[in-house]
């Protein structure tokens, strides 16, 4: 499809993620209070959307505790700063196999596999405006870890999101994930136009080279909204690439810990740097109300 620069860009800040970064930077928030405060500061810096996981407040380990999500949601909604809340629904699909000669039984202590309803429990409780749908199964960098999202699981979770009135953000880690996302729309599981996040450079999904990126972009239907990110040192180059290719951008400590070589960043600083890049390209940053109008979002309080 012909490319046209996006002149009205929204920024998503991925505030903390679920990776093992909790001890790599003092700026990675752990408690719901810390995550909410970091999200609010990112919104003040220019992020229209905040994408949030929760962590164990003591250890920083990833968590699915609904009460932590509830506290985080209430803290963000009770603040005076308006921002679109995007909660992950990606937890609960982690399968860790045994060694290569004895893959079964799986490593039960590390495996976190639950059903669709339980994976969606915090979404039904908190009713964010957006939640993520990791639209496929893939190998991650770890030797025996598989992120597991079967077609049946995705159909079930996608339908729950649609029924709740929560906008799915399709997380596409490779071209096949976009293929299946279009199938979900065709089947009526997801509404059209859909929202996509292109996840570049996550081992072992789509690499973060521009040829692969353009293959991903060219597989997004022209009437869908999309955003993109890359990890580490390629985070900011992909801010520019995404805008030039017609999309929106994501930055944040989930994807990159550094403002520059050797300098640890805060979420707000990463957003500020993205704002500078976008505005220097001649585009403008849009806020949460414009995002709601563009994406057809419903802002609600928790049940």
PyMOL commands that set and color helices and strands:
alter all, ss='L'
color gray80, all
select helices_A, chain A and resi 32-45+66-78+116-119+121-126+151-164+175-187+210-217+232-244+267-280+288-295
alter helices_A, ss='H'
color red, helices_A
select strands_A, chain A and resi 8-9+11-14+49-52+54-55+62-63+84-87+93-96+112-113+130-134+138-139+145-147+167-172+195-200+225-230+248-251+258-260+263-264+284-285
alter strands_A, ss='S'
color yellow, strands_A
deselect
rebuild
show_as cartoon
